[in-house]
């Protein structure tokens, strides 16, 4: 049985208290920024955009799930 592909994959993370994460939607390829100065009191999410204001999109295919996981794990 094949494993189900996760809808959202974390591809970048920085900080412990001031947390910044980049999340990719594996169905659309759209990149989101999750930011919080204290993860216990809430956070914000925004679509990342390019210089023209268009959403940043990571091209997706069957093999990209592995690549996205490697980005986070620095493999």
C-alpha positions in Angstrom: 0.0 0.0 0.0 1.4 3.4 -1.0 1.7 6.1 1.7 -0.7 9.0 1.3 1.1 12.2 0.3 0.9 14.9 3.0 -1.0 18.1 1.9 1.4 20.5 3.6 5.1 20.1 4.0 7.5 22.2 6.1 10.5 23.0 4.0 12.3 25.7 6.1 12.3 26.6 9.8 14.3 29.1 11.8 14.2 30.3 15.4 13.1 28.9 18.7 11.1 31.8 20.2 10.7 33.9 17.1 9.7 31.1 14.7 9.6 31.4 10.9 8.6 28.5 8.8 8.0 28.0 5.1 5.2 25.6 4.3 4.4 24.2 0.8 1.0 23.0 -0.3 1.9 19.7 -2.1 -1.3 19.9 -4.3 -0.8 23.5 -5.5 2.9 24.1 -4.9 2.0 27.5 -3.2 4.5 28.6 -0.5 3.3 30.1 2.8 5.1 31.8 5.6 4.1 30.9 9.2 5.5 33.4 11.7 5.2 33.7 15.5 7.0 35.5 18.2 5.6 33.0 20.7 4.0 29.8 19.4 1.8 29.5 22.5 -0.1 32.8 21.9 -0.8 32.5 18.2 0.8 32.9 14.8 0.2 34.4 11.4 0.2 32.8 8.0 0.7 34.6 4.6 1.2 33.6 1.0 4.8 34.3 -0.1 4.8 36.4 -3.3 7.4 37.3 -5.9 8.4 40.9 -6.9 5.3 41.1 -9.2 3.0 40.1 -6.3 2.3 36.7 -7.7 2.3 33.7 -5.3 5.6 31.8 -5.1 4.9 28.3 -6.5 7.1 25.3 -6.1 6.7 23.0 -9.2 5.3 19.7 -7.9 5.5 16.1 -9.2 5.6 12.6 -7.8 9.3 12.9 -6.8 9.0 16.4 -5.2 7.7 15.0 -1.9 11.1 13.4 -1.3 13.0 16.5 -2.3 10.9 18.7 0.0 11.6 16.4 3.0 15.3 16.5 2.2 15.3 20.3 2.1 14.1 20.4 5.7 16.4 17.6 6.9 19.4 19.1 5.0 20.1 15.7 3.4 
